[in-house]
Amino acid sequence: MRYRTRVTAPAVALLGTAAALTTGVPAQAAGRPGAAPGPETLGDPVYPALGNDGYRVSAYHLDFAYDATTKLVEATATLTIRTTQALSRFSLDARGLDIRSVRVDGRTAAFEQVAEKLRITPARKLAAKCRVTVCVAYGADPRRTPPPAGGWVATPDGFAVCCQPDLAHTVFPCNDHPSDKADFTFRLTVPTGLRGVASGLLERTEQLAGDRTAYTYRSRSPIATEVVQITVGDYVIKDRQGPHGLPLRDVVPVARAAALEPALTLTPALVSWVEQRLGAYPFETYGLLPCNNDAPDAFDFTGLETQTLTIYKPNYLLQEESKIGSHMMHELVHSYFGNSVSPATWADLWLNEGHADFYGLLYRYERGWPDSKGMTTMEARMKDTYAMGDQWRLTSGPVAAPNAANLFDSQRYLGGVLVLYALRQQVGEAAFTALERTFLERYRDSSASTEDYIAVASEISGQDLTGFLRDWLYGTKTPRMPGHPDWTVTPAKASLSAPRDRRDSRHHENSATL
């Protein structure tokens, strides 16, 4: 007989306490000599509590059942892990989930929830370098912890998820760090009449008893936990074809499908443009998810990249092309920088956001669309940004040295664009294009660091760019801009207030493409 304790306390009440203990399995089971508890961190410089060591995840299978009456989710997360050391105990990241039970290789395991960790003690200690299946049954209320504190976006007819940067573990137990990417499959059971959609391609549709339908999706490429997408609602799937036969699918609220169609038809041309610069689109499909919630506080961003689907506020997409095209490019570029190549740590976020804004602005200026400052050329915008360089370094830190409070400041967006612009000025456009493509090819389906980017840039350009890029990325003073000796930096003023914590402001609203 299994003993289960349901967790019902809100996440804040769990901090520093142990909740949801099982007692059916001895906490120190006999087993492997030398086994020890796995470390409960991967040492991220921005989010040191995220991630767990002692194993790596190779696959997740998420099985969600949505009840339209209660608006609750019953779920099972099945993880395939490979241990890197002998383990007497290991942990997953989990917060705000009602854990029902945990099984390790089919055997009931003891578990406890402490702060943001789900500590698991298997019935038998685990040997190093062994393959293990972990099955966690749990319940969740998408309305309990809305963004920005949680990763669920509740809608009138279901939910979507937005897990970036540190919220995937409020949706499913996981090793919540972009360096531990894994294969994903999803099975979403919903009342007939609603649609369940997830990252990847639809593999199977099942008609079940009780007037329910189950949709199974699989991703052909590994996914970082922060860019998983799962959504349920009254949606219609709009299929169209992109360049080279790429399947495009949009997940659109039925009641708004016609109004949103003009924005959706822009995607094929966007994909063609970015492929000419960065190479073939890296995944099996792409599309937009105008989430079925127009409330101003539904979520704290305009658009957010999730793998193979970009989630948007639907009203944003009702504007004319000149108002949305640049940011649509920004989000599409994240399929390359951020999704295909994920940041090795959250300090490497500038690689995601700097590149997305760089190409998003190039796309805007090629079309003659003025930006938010009325400028129509990259050179003009970079000169303006350059002048603010020292102030941003004072208030937001160097480009590649953020903290949790300033992670999504303009420094990671336009500050990152400025670094890329300086690099292109230094090496020339041909070498810049070559190093960008090489970086993407070399680290496809994995994670890469700022140092990895510097190494590729030096290799492909034939120049040792280590000092040059480190000055731009980590220096406290803005370096001279190659090719523009006349550009000047406005002296920084310590009296200016520092940017607000991302959780108190608009996530992604610092993008220059908006």
Order of alpha helices (4+ residues) and beta strands (2+ residues): alpha-beta-beta-beta-beta-beta-beta-beta-beta-beta-beta-beta-beta-beta-beta-beta-beta-beta-beta-beta-alpha-alpha-beta-beta-beta-alpha-beta-alpha-alpha-alpha-alpha-alpha-beta-alpha-alpha
